[in-house]
Amino acid sequence: MNEVELIRGQLALERQHAAAVSHALSVAVAQSRDRTESVDRFRETSVDYLVWALSRFEEREQVFLDLIRERPQLSDGAEEVFALHGTSREALAKLEAALRAGSDARAAPQWADFLQFFEGAWRTRRDALDKLFAQHARITDWRAMSAIDADSIFAERERYSRVRESLPVGIELPSTTSRV
C-alpha cells in the first residue's frame, strides 16, 4: 500500500466514523424521552468527535483552495465544486443549532436536520471535492491537504473510542470499514 492509499484510507475512515456518530447521535436523541446521564455523556463525546472531525475537513478544504490559487492549472472544475452547498462550516452550524435544542425527544427535529444535511449536502460536496482533488493532486498535495500523521490518527481513534464507550443502552454505531 502506498502513502496516498494510506491517506485516502484514513480520510475515508474519518468520514465513515463521522457518519456513524452523526447517525447514532440522532437516533439516541430521538429515542430519549427525558434527559439522562448516559445520553448526555454520549452527546458530549459525540459532539466532541464531530466538531473535531468537521473542523479538520474544513481546514483540509481551505488547504485545497490555497493549492488551487497557487497552481491555476488545478482549477479546472474547481469553481463549480467549491460553489456547492454543504460546507463543513454549515454542518457545524447545524450541529450547534441541534445542541441548543437539547438532547431529549423534543430536540429530535433539529438533530434530524443536522443528520439530513450531513448525509446529503455535506456528503455530496465532500464526494465532489475528493474526486476533484484525486484528479489533480501530487503526493505532496495529499500530505499538505490531509494533515494526517501518526498523532492525528491516534487522536481520531481515541475520540472515536470515547464515543463507542459512551453508547447508551440500545444505541449502536453503524459498522465502518477500517482501511488504515
C-alpha positions, -999 to 999 in steps of 0.1 A, spaced: 0 0 0 15 34 -10 13 66 10 -16 81 -10 -37 50 -4 -30 52 33 -40 89 34 -71 82 14 -80 53 36 -77 74 67 -98 102 52 -125 76 42 -124 61 77 -128 96 93 -158 102 70 -173 68 79 -168 74 116 -183 109 114 -214 95 96 -217 67 121 -215 91 151 -240 115 135 -265 87 128 -262 72 163 -264 106 180 -296 115 161 -311 81 170 -302 85 207 -318 119 209 -349 108 190 -354 78 213 -346 97 246 -378 105 264 -360 126 291 -325 138 296 -304 111 311 -268 110 322 -259 83 296 -275 103 267 -258 135 279 -224 117 281 -229 102 247 -239 135 233 -208 152 248 -184 126 234 -202 126 200 -202 163 197 -165 164 206 -158 139 178 -179 157 153 -166 192 160 -130 178 158 -137 159 125 -157 186 108 -131 212 117 -104 191 102 -124 187 70 -130 224 69 -92 230 72 -85 205 45 -108 223 22 -91 256 28 -57 240 21 -71 226 -12 -84 260 -21 -50 275 -13 -33 249 -36 -57 259 -64 -48 295 -60 -11 287 -61 -15 265 -92 -42 277 -115 -39 245 -136 -57 227 -108 -87 250 -111 -104 231 -139 -139 223 -124 -130 237 -90 -152 267 -92 -184 246 -95 -173 222 -68 -164 250 -43 -197 267 -50 -217 236 -39 -238 239 -7 -227 217 21 -195 230 37 -182 217 70 -188 251 85 -225 248 76 -226 213 92 -210 228 123 -237 255 124 -265 229 121 -248 208 148 -247 239 171 -284 245 164 -292 209 174 -271 213 206 -291 244 215 -323 225 211 -313 199 237 -309 162 240 -344 149 245 -371 138 221 -383 174 216 -350 183 200 -352 154 175 -362 176 145 -330 197 149 -309 166 152 -327 151 122 -320 183 102 -283 180 111 -282 144 100 -301 151 68 -276 179 59 -246 157 69 -258 127 48 -270 149 19 -254 182 11 -222 177 31 -216 142 17 -223 154 -19 -198 182 -15 -171 160 1 -175 134 -27 -171 162 -54 -141 177 -36 -125 143 -31 -129 135 -68 -115 168 -79 -86 166 -56 -78 130 -67 -76 141 -103 -50 168 -97 -31 161 -65 5 151 -62 18 132 -31 30 165 -16 -5 179 -20 -20 148 -3 3 153 26 -4 190 29 -42 187 25 -48 158 48 -26 167 78 -26 130 86 2 116 106 5 91 135 -6 117 161 -37 127 141 -46 90 135 -42 83 172 -63 114 181 -91 103 158 -91 68 171 -91 80 207 -121 103 202 -140 76 183 -132 51 211 -147 75 236 -179 77 216 -181 39 214 -175 36 252 -203 61 259 -230 45 239 -263 44 257 -281 11 261 -299 3 229 -279 26 206 -253 12 182 -228 28 159 -233 16 123 -203 -5 113 -174 10 95 -147 -5 74 -112 2 87 -87 9 60 -57 21 79 
